[in-house]
Amino acid sequence: MLYGKPRCSNRQRATLEPRARSDYSVPMDDTPHHRQPANRNPLAPSEAELLAALAKSEAEAEAGLTVPAEAVHQRVRDTIARIKANRRTRQTTDLG
């Protein structure tokens, strides 16, 4: 009721006001509940680090320390098959 007799006395209203005022003075908590990992966006390696990695890779290739391409291709194919199987499972679970 907008007009008319108040629902509580002035004394009750006086005891309620400080509590209501203090609720608005509480600082906001803007921190996310699910924190992102610290390495979500890792820094890119420097040019010197990239050149050192390239030199190491070339030295390994010259020394004959290589992996046959077929082994690498098979791992890639296995990974693709596993990802596709996971997607199919997820899609059937979402539909069912």
N, C-alpha and C positions, 0 to 999 in steps of 0.2 A: 504494500500500500504506500503510495507516494506521499499522500498527505494524511494528517491525522495524528493519533497518539504514537510516539516512538515505541519501538519494541523493547528497548532497554532504557534503564534510567541513566541520568547523567553520570552517576558514579560508575556504573558498569561500563559506559562508553569511555570514561577516563582511564579505566584499567585496561581496556582493549587497545586504545590508541598507541601507547608506547610499543607494544608487541608488533602491531602492524607496521609502525614506522621502522622498527629494527629489521623486519623482514626485507624491506626495500634497501637497506643499507648494507646487506650482505654482498661481498664481492662476487661477481659472476665467475663461474668455473667454465672457461672456454676450452679446456684441454679435452682432446678426443678420448673416448672410452677405449678405443682400439688403437693403440699407438703403432705407428709405422716403424719398421726396423731401421736401425741407424744407417745401414748400408743400402737403403732403397735406391738411392741415386749415387752410386760410388763415383769417385773422381776418375776421370779418364787418365790413362798413363801418360807420362810426359814423353816428349819426342826422344829424349835420351833413353828412356826405358824401352820404347818401341824399337829403336835402333839396336839396342843390346839384345832384345829378344830375337830380332831378325838375324843378327850376326850369329847368335847361338844356334838358331834353326838351320842356317846355311852351313855352319860347321858340322852339325849332326848329319846333314844330308851328304856332305863331302866325305864324312867318315863312314858312310854306309849304314848309319843308324836310321833306317827308314822302316815304315810299316807298309806292307802291301796294300794297294788301293782297295782290293776286294774285301779285306777285313773291315776297312773303314766304311765302305759302301754297305756291307751287311749290317753293321751296327746302326747305320742311318735307316736302312729299311726296317729293321726290328723296332727301332724307336717310332717310326711312322706307323707301323702296324699296331703298336701298343697304344699310341695316342688315338688312333681311329677306333680301336676296341673300347677305350675308355669313353669316347664320345658316344658311341652306340649304346653303351650301358647307361650312360647318363640320360640320353634321349628316351630310352625305353622306360627308365625309372620315372622321368618327369611326366611322360604321357600316361603311365599306369597309375 
